[in-house]
Amino acid sequence: MEIVLSGIRSTGHLHLGNYYGALRNFTRMQDEYRCYFFIADLHSLTTHPKPDDFHSGVKAILSEYLAAGLDPEKVSLFVQSSVPEVSELYVLLNMLAYKGELERTASFKEKIRGREENVNAGLLTYPVLMAADILVHRAHKVPVGKDQEQHLEMSRVFARRFNSLYDTNIFPEPQAFNFGTDLVKIPGLDGSGKMGKSEGNGIFLIDDEKTIHKKVMRAVTDSGPTQPNSIMPESIQNIFAIMKVVSTPDTIAYFTDKYNDCSIRYGDLKKQLAEDICKQTNPIRERIETISQDDGYLRYVIEKGTTEARNSAHSTMLEVRKAVGFKSF
């Protein structure tokens, strides 16, 4: 059976981009593939979260994973740092990664912009740790958004390098995967091209209706179209892009027609968008609130998932260590 692997950082909460870009597909994958889904707490250390916030973030993401539909009886849910084999493979893959190629990644350039005081090695080698996450379970498919495609390509590069250098075929080359024809990318409401935690432009699954309405009503717009059938600016395209995943086709058609004949009222557009988002997120938020209070259930989920993930990773690392030449006396 083909293996699927994906993870989400433990800082903050899951937002619409996580849900529509990944989690909805996760719930379909769990019935068809052997799935490992993890909480990427090691990745979060690049931003130096405080210890108390660190643990609460892990708990929040786990609760939100489960509320979004992941079934721990079908998938392995675990915390990245609980599988030390990931860190071991990360070290070995770093020996195959080159400074120049890491510095050229789009994510590194983006992350260091305006953060000169915290350009740590973890930011530079972020793609290597991501590759270790994937390759330690010998994953065949990785559901990723468009912004992660370059990282996934680097995972394939590291897999080929390792296999070639040590004359082995331990690692398959992982491929991007979802159930549609294109990778999903949910834009931000601030006029930017991406919804994200660090960008501060996210609508989170835990947000209540009042918060969602407030965020959507602040969405960046313009003064409105002045000519029929004019091209939408990026900020308006972003609003319609979100509407396409939460609203009905007739709602989208209605506001598209209003834009094209220059009669659109952005206030009405935003109110409708907020209402449609709430219809999607309210049931999830209620499940999050219930699950997050059940510590016994959360402990069971993590212990089960960690055991399964460690067994998988240990099997891989036995072969990796043998290929590298590590032997016991």
Buried (B, 14 or more C-beta within 10 A) or exposed (E): EBBBBBBBBBBBBBBBBBBBBBBBBBBEBBEEBBBBBBBBBBBBBBBEBEEEBBBBBBBBBBBBBBBBBBBBEBBBBBBBBBBEBBBBBBEBBBEBBEEEEBEEBEBBEEBBEEEEEEEBEBBBBBBBBBBBBBBBBBBBBBBBBBBBBBBBBBBBBBBEBBBEEBEBEBBBBBBBBBEEEEBBBBBBBBBBBBBBBEBEBBBBBBBEBEBBBEBBBEBBBEEEBEEEEEEBEEBBEBBBBBBEBBBEEEBBEBBBEBBBEEEBEBEEBBBBBBBBBBEBBBEBBEBBEEBBEEEEBBEEBBEBBBEBBBEBBEBBBEBBBEBBEEEEE
